[in-house]
């Protein structure tokens, strides 16, 4: 037994919306991973420094 056509369309709309949201979140995750990689690389190479480690020891 299949649901009626209008219910099938409603389900398809919900699933399409969820799929679009998943794709957008996957893109955002990829961007955040790239940003993390770049920041860690800059910290390791000394290109940027954290303020708490730049204080003069006295």
C-alpha positions as CSV (number, residue, x, y, z in Angstrom):
1,X,0.0,0.0,0.0
2,X,1.3,3.4,-1.0
3,X,0.3,6.7,0.6
4,X,-1.9,9.0,-1.5
5,X,-0.2,11.3,-4.0
6,X,-0.5,14.4,-1.9
7,X,1.1,12.7,1.1
8,X,3.9,11.4,-1.2
9,X,4.5,15.0,-2.4
10,X,4.6,16.2,1.2
11,X,7.1,13.5,2.2
12,X,9.2,14.3,-0.9
13,X,9.2,18.1,0.0
14,X,10.3,17.3,3.6
15,X,13.1,15.0,2.4
16,X,14.3,17.5,-0.2
17,X,14.5,20.2,2.5
18,X,16.4,17.9,4.8
19,X,18.8,17.0,2.0
20,X,19.4,20.6,1.2
21,X,20.1,21.4,4.9
22,X,22.5,18.4,5.1
23,X,24.4,19.6,2.0
24,X,24.7,23.1,3.4
25,X,26.0,21.8,6.8
26,X,28.5,19.5,5.1
27,X,29.9,22.5,3.2
28,X,30.1,24.5,6.4
29,X,31.9,21.6,8.1
30,X,34.4,21.4,5.3
31,X,35.1,25.1,5.6
32,X,35.5,24.9,9.4
33,X,37.9,21.9,9.0
34,X,40.0,23.9,6.5
35,X,40.0,26.9,8.8
36,X,41.1,24.7,11.8
37,X,43.9,23.2,9.7
38,X,45.1,26.6,8.7
39,X,45.0,28.0,12.2
40,X,46.9,25.0,13.6
41,X,49.5,25.3,10.9
42,X,50.0,29.0,11.7
43,X,50.3,28.3,15.4
44,X,52.8,25.5,14.9
45,X,54.9,27.6,12.5
46,X,54.8,30.6,14.7
47,X,53.1,32.8,12.1
48,X,50.5,33.8,14.8
49,X,51.0,33.7,18.5
50,X,48.5,33.5,21.4
51,X,48.4,36.6,23.7
52,X,48.9,34.5,26.9
53,X,52.2,33.2,25.5
54,X,53.5,36.6,24.4
55,X,53.7,38.1,27.9
56,X,57.2,39.0,29.1
57,X,58.5,36.7,31.9
58,X,59.7,38.9,34.6
